[in-house]
Amino acid sequence: MVIKKQPVISWLLTDNVKDFIGKLKIAYSDNPSNRAYLLRTRNQLANARSAKPDWGIPELVMPSFEKAMEKGEPAFQKIWANLFEDFSTQSTCGIIVSTLWKSTIIYGFGDNKVYIWLYQDILGESNLRCYCEAYINNENQIVSSAPYNFYNDSDLFVPSDNNVCVSLAAYVVDYVALKKYAPVEKIIVVNNTAVKIENGDNKYNPSQKVRNESGQEVIVMDSRWFTKIINDNDIVVRGFFRLQNKKNEAGEWIKELIYVDSFIRHGYHRNAKIEDEQ
């Protein structure tokens, strides 16, 4: 896997604008209203950039990590409102290079909402395909807003993408929760170097090489700490997440996301790394 240089990432992380003129575009659409919407929201990102938020280092999310997110989403839904509030208070933002979406996701939290820009790299140009805002309603559901028929635009989305904003928001909040509160495994890949990432999910391809040609450091997010072995099957208890208070090295109280993996009551099981490190 090669992490290529993307104009939108370089634009966000540097002060130089001239190098990116003509390389930051909006995705093609026959609908003039949708083109105007994407152009307006691209300008909103430019305004956010001018405020110089701390985007952090771009993060490549490996398929194993995304599987862990999908596995935990039913449990995450129970604390979505708390997570939106927590991330908004901290003005959390970042850049995700997603293998699932095959896109770069730029996000920021504020006012109990998440703001998301979805960019796709095409022939060395960054194309804004989607922008959305989402929040949690009183029924603990993700609600999004966009122009009428935006998600029905066949130039931008396939029919199964009708709930793309809800899916994006769930993806982002679940990802940030795991990254922020759980002791996940992070590997920093320096520009113009390559590392081997172990892949415990695929016995035929136990490792995968990731090469960084992006022009800056990239963090690779993996989830080997989720692995647990069980050798009995009397009573299966499903895995779940919970937020737990603990003291850091400075003696301050912080929140940590604890994942209790599926286990078998009265049966033998080996703890996942996340439990062994408590």
Salt bridges, closest charged atoms under 4 A:
ASP15 OD1 - LYS52 NZ 3.10
GLU59 OE2 - LYS179 NZ 3.38
GLU125 OE2 - LYS25 NZ 3.16
GLU133 OE1 - LYS113 NZ 3.95
ASP161 OD2 - ARG129 NH2 2.66
GLU185 OE2 - ARG224 NH2 2.89
GLU213 OE2 - ARG211 NE 3.29
ASP222 OD2 - ARG224 NE 2.91
GLU256 OE1 - LYS246 NZ 3.52
ASP261 OD1 - LYS71 NZ 3.02
GLU275 OE1 - LYS228 NZ 3.32
